[in-house]
Amino acid sequence: IIGLLLYVKQDSILYHPTIQDLPKKPRDNPKGYCSPAEYRVPFETHRIKCEDGVYIHSWLMQKKSNTNTHEQNMLPTILFFHGNAGNIGIRLPNAVQMMKHLNANILLVEYRGFGESDDAKVNEAGLKLDAEAALRFAATHTQIDPNQVFVFGRSLGGGVAFHLAHYAEQQGISLAGVMVENTFLSISKMVDALMPYVAPFKALVLRIGWDSLEIAPRLNTPILYLAGEADELVPPSHMRGLYDASTKSRLRVWHGIKGGSHNESWVQGGAEYWLAM
């Protein structure tokens, strides 16, 4: 019975469009988490069409140049893929700081079934389509330099980032770099760590992959590993395993964050965190 429930319900176990008592949609969030407008940040709201017809919600937060439009168009852009729970509004403080410290545009992408995106079924295949659509959007936006597109992913977003990097290389699309923070080797390896009683049966019930360990050795793209040394959810050995596997990357960089927790490493990392990025 437990095995059957895990097989049927595993997507709902992993993906959580809402967190505890927080609203599903960004506009209903507490103050400071509703819109980039609260931070007086120039931004555009976009609904991006995916290959299967689903539309996903996004905010393109634009770092305005003080000089001219040409310089504006030459700024790097970071595609920001969030974790497995909550809407993009709760990532606004992080994204605003990222924009400020890195002098970059930020495209905050909201997965299907989350926030203001279409209320479609949330699963691995769908999230991969979401990421691919976001990359195509970035490649065609007139104020985004397609040669300066970076991908950032935290936790589950790291798995999305690895998939997108692999997809981009297969399609001949150049990414400037990949940055992953506190992500995992694969869902299978996370089951071993968090649900050891299920591990012997996972071959029978586990449908979700997110196997970044399979992708990492194949990537040529530069990769930055931002690893919280006090991650309470993902065993730190997962990040080290991905780093060690990235032997083909033309530039791999490790940045450990002392005391860095799963979701707050960007706060706990201080100036060195932003310098590494």
KOLTI-862409 format. One record per residue (C-alpha): x, y, z. Coordinates in pm, 1 decimal, always signed. Layout:
east, north, up
X, Y, Z
...
END
This chain:
east, north, up
+0.0, +0.0, +0.0
+282.2, +240.1, +89.2
+457.6, +159.2, -239.1
+140.6, +225.6, -438.0
+83.7, +557.2, -262.8
+442.3, +664.3, -328.5
+410.1, +571.2, -695.1
+86.3, +764.7, -740.6
+157.8, +1063.3, -515.8
+530.0, +1123.5, -564.4
+485.8, +1437.4, -774.0
+271.2, +1595.4, -502.9
+529.6, +1487.9, -243.6
+808.3, +1671.4, -430.5
+634.4, +1977.4, -577.1
+458.5, +2225.8, -348.7
+307.1, +2532.9, -518.1
+221.3, +2667.5, -172.2
+425.0, +2678.6, +150.3
+237.2, +2640.1, +477.5
-0.9, +2937.6, +508.6
+148.4, +3149.1, +230.8
-71.8, +3222.6, -72.7
-23.3, +3048.5, -404.3
-3.1, +3365.2, -613.1
+264.2, +3635.1, -569.9
+10.7, +3918.2, -573.3
-140.9, +3781.5, -251.4
+194.5, +3749.1, -71.7
+288.5, +3960.2, +231.6
+434.4, +4303.6, +162.1
+778.1, +4287.6, +4.5
+707.6, +3960.5, -172.8
+437.1, +4062.5, -420.2
+612.9, +4237.7, -706.9
+947.9, +4385.4, -814.8
+765.2, +4719.6, -816.0
+787.0, +4717.6, -435.7
+1163.4, +4753.2, -473.7
+1132.3, +5018.6, -746.5
+1303.4, +4780.8, -984.9
+1227.1, +4818.1, -1357.7
+1066.1, +4495.9, -1474.7
+845.9, +4332.4, -1733.1
+584.3, +4064.8, -1670.4
+577.7, +3791.8, -1932.5
+372.8, +3482.0, -1996.0
+596.6, +3247.6, -2188.0
+445.8, +2977.5, -2407.7
+595.6, +2630.1, -2369.4
+617.8, +2366.1, -2638.0
+308.3, +2187.1, -2507.7
+98.0, +2504.8, -2506.7
+125.7, +2576.3, -2133.9
+200.8, +2937.1, -2037.9
+436.3, +3013.9, -1752.0
+464.5, +3340.3, -1561.2
+792.2, +3530.0, -1530.3
+939.9, +3861.6, -1425.1
+1227.0, +4010.4, -1622.2
+1397.3, +4243.2, -1377.2
+1615.3, +4481.1, -1577.2
+1928.5, +4650.1, -1452.7
+1909.3, +4987.1, -1620.6
+2227.3, +5141.8, -1754.0
+2307.8, +5498.3, -1662.3
+2463.5, +5556.7, -2003.1
+2293.2, +5418.4, -2310.5
+2072.2, +5146.2, -2454.0
+2364.3, +4962.4, -2615.0
+2532.6, +4915.2, -2279.2
+2198.0, +4806.7, -2133.4
+2168.0, +4534.4, -2394.5
+2519.7, +4407.1, -2316.6
+2449.3, +4328.4, -1951.2
+2440.2, +3962.3, -1852.7
+2104.1, +3799.1, -1780.3
+2051.3, +3527.4, -1519.7
+1769.1, +3277.1, -1556.8
+1662.8, +3206.6, -1198.0
+1507.7, +2865.1, -1128.5
+1362.8, +2830.7, -779.9
+1319.0, +2536.5, -547.5
+1031.4, +2294.5, -511.5
+797.4, +2507.6, -299.8
+630.8, +2846.5, -325.5
+594.5, +3116.8, -587.2
+858.6, +3349.3, -731.0
+749.4, +3634.3, -505.2
+917.6, +3480.9, -203.0
+1244.7, +3486.4, -400.5
+1226.0, +3862.1, -462.5
+1467.2, +3972.0, -184.5
+1725.5, +3726.1, -318.4
+1672.3, +3828.8, -680.1
+1696.7, +4200.2, -599.9
+2027.9, +4148.0, -422.1
+2152.5, +3932.4, -707.3
+2064.4, +4206.2, -953.1
+2235.9, +4470.7, -740.4
+2559.2, +4281.7, -664.5
+2608.5, +4121.1, -1005.3
+2493.9, +4410.8, -1224.9
+2274.2, +4174.8, -1423.9
+1919.2, +4132.6, -1545.5
+1724.3, +3859.2, -1364.8
+1456.7, +3646.1, -1530.4
+1256.7, +3489.7, -1247.2
+1079.3, +3185.8, -1390.9
+767.9, +3040.8, -1227.5
+706.1, +2673.5, -1298.4
+375.3, +2547.0, -1435.3
+123.3, +2489.5, -1158.4
+299.1, +2750.9, -942.7
+193.9, +3109.9, -880.3
+53.8, +3291.4, -1183.8
+155.2, +3021.6, -1433.1
-107.2, +2798.4, -1594.8
-253.9, +2548.1, -1354.6
-106.7, +2251.8, -1540.7
+11.8, +1920.6, -1399.3
+346.1, +1963.6, -1225.8
+599.8, +1697.7, -1315.3
+958.5, +1656.9, -1430.7
+876.5, +1657.1, -1802.0
+672.2, +1973.5, -1767.5
+935.4, +2164.8, -1571.9
+1192.6, +2076.3, -1834.2
+966.6, +2227.3, -2099.7
+929.4, +2537.9, -1881.4
+1307.5, +2581.6, -1866.2
+1350.8, +2531.5, -2239.8
+1080.5, +2788.8, -2313.0
+1249.2, +3039.7, -2080.1
+1575.9, +2995.8, -2267.0
+1408.4, +3049.1, -2603.9
+1243.7, +3361.5, -2464.3
+1577.6, +3496.3, -2345.7
+1736.8, +3423.0, -2681.4
+1480.6, +3633.5, -2866.8
+1420.3, +3923.6, -2626.8
+1552.6, +4243.7, -2779.1
+1708.7, +4367.4, -2452.5
+1885.7, +4043.8, -2363.3
+2230.5, +3963.6, -2496.8
+2203.6, +3594.4, -2599.7
+2578.7, +3555.0, -2551.6
+2556.5, +3661.2, -2186.0
+2288.3, +3426.4, -2053.5
+2363.8, +3247.8, -1726.5
+2149.4, +2989.9, -1550.5
+2105.0, +2979.6, -1172.6
+1924.5, +2707.5, -979.9
+1881.2, +2640.7, -610.6
+1781.7, +2297.3, -476.4
+1533.2, +2154.0, -730.5
+1621.8, +2451.1, -949.2
+1972.5, +2307.6, -973.2
+1829.7, +1998.0, -1139.2
+1637.7, +2223.5, -1378.3
+1957.1, +2418.6, -1449.0
+2154.8, +2102.8, -1526.5
+1884.4, +1984.4, -1764.5
+1875.8, +2319.5, -1940.9
+2253.7, +2331.2, -1977.2
+2250.1, +1985.3, -2134.8
+1958.1, +2081.6, -2360.6
+2137.9, +2400.5, -2468.4
+2454.0, +2211.2, -2561.8
+2250.7, +1957.9, -2758.9
+2078.5, +2241.5, -2945.8
+2401.6, +2429.3, -3013.0
+2295.7, +2716.5, -2786.7
+2578.8, +2881.3, -2597.3
+2530.3, +2946.8, -2226.1
+2776.3, +3176.0, -2052.1
+2765.5, +2962.5, -1739.2
+2567.6, +2756.4, -1488.8
+2545.1, +2834.6, -1116.7
+2391.6, +2577.3, -883.0
+2332.8, +2609.0, -512.5
+2259.5, +2330.5, -263.4
+2128.8, +2089.7, -523.1
+2127.7, +1711.2, -530.9
+2281.1, +1427.7, -730.6
+1940.3, +1284.7, -822.4
+1602.4, +1215.7, -666.4
+1704.3, +852.0, -633.9
+2003.5, +951.8, -420.8
+1782.7, +1182.2, -213.3
+1549.7, +891.4, -142.3
+1851.2, +699.8, -11.2
+1931.5, +989.2, +221.8
+1585.6, +1093.1, +339.7
+1373.3, +777.8, +306.4
+1607.4, +482.7, +361.5
+1312.9, +252.3, +435.1
+1189.0, +311.4, +79.0
+1531.4, +279.8, -86.4
+1517.0, -99.0, -138.1
+1193.4, -59.3, -335.0
+1267.9, +260.4, -526.9
+1331.3, +77.6, -853.2
+967.8, -33.0, -844.0
+801.6, +294.7, -745.9
+1026.1, +590.7, -833.3
+926.5, +774.1, -1151.7
+1108.8, +1104.0, -1091.7
+1467.1, +1132.9, -1209.0
+1630.6, +1475.6, -1202.3
+1956.3, +1287.9, -1247.1
+2213.3, +1566.8, -1247.9
+2492.1, +1319.1, -1179.7
+2430.0, +1170.6, -1523.3
+2445.5, +1514.3, -1686.9
+2736.6, +1675.5, -1500.7
+3016.0, +1471.4, -1668.6
+2882.2, +1564.5, -2013.4
+2879.7, +1942.6, -1979.7
+3139.5, +2172.1, -2135.7
+2970.3, +2480.4, -1991.1
+3141.7, +2660.6, -1698.8
+2982.6, +2557.9, -1367.5
+2990.1, +2731.3, -1029.0
+2902.2, +2522.6, -723.3
+2770.5, +2726.2, -429.4
+2765.5, +2480.8, -140.5
+2619.4, +2553.6, +201.1
+2829.7, +2358.8, +448.4
+2538.5, +2335.5, +695.4
+2270.4, +2229.8, +445.8
+2005.0, +2056.2, +654.6
+1813.8, +1903.8, +358.6
+2058.3, +1797.3, +88.7
+2365.4, +1609.4, +213.6
+2672.4, +1823.8, +132.8
+2827.8, +1517.6, -33.1
+2580.1, +1560.7, -319.6
+2726.1, +1894.2, -425.1
+3079.4, +1759.6, -393.0
+2983.3, +1457.5, -601.6
+2852.1, +1679.8, -880.6
+3163.6, +1895.7, -870.1
+3391.0, +1592.1, -888.1
+3188.5, +1456.7, -1181.6
+3218.2, +1781.4, -1383.5
+3547.1, +1679.2, -1540.8
+3450.2, +1794.5, -1891.0
+3351.0, +2147.6, -1791.0
+3594.2, +2403.3, -1928.9
+3572.8, +2583.5, -1594.2
+3442.3, +2438.4, -1269.1
+3455.3, +2641.7, -950.1
+3375.8, +2538.7, -593.7
+3264.4, +2790.8, -333.2
+3184.2, +2656.3, +10.3
+2965.8, +2867.1, +240.3
+3052.5, +2823.2, +607.0
+2733.5, +2787.7, +807.4
+2529.3, +2803.9, +487.5
+2185.3, +2643.9, +522.9
+1972.3, +2502.9, +243.5
+1769.7, +2812.1, +157.6
+1964.6, +3093.8, +323.6
+2320.2, +3044.0, +197.9
+2282.9, +3359.0, -10.4
+2230.2, +3555.5, +312.3
+2489.2, +3371.2, +521.4
+2758.9, +3380.1, +253.9
+2829.5, +3751.5, +282.5
+3032.7, +3945.0, +27.4
+3234.5, +3634.7, -65.6
+2916.7, +3469.3, -195.7
+2854.5, +3744.3, -449.2
+3224.2, +3765.0, -538.1
+3225.1, +3395.3, -626.9
+2926.5, +3444.2, -856.6
END
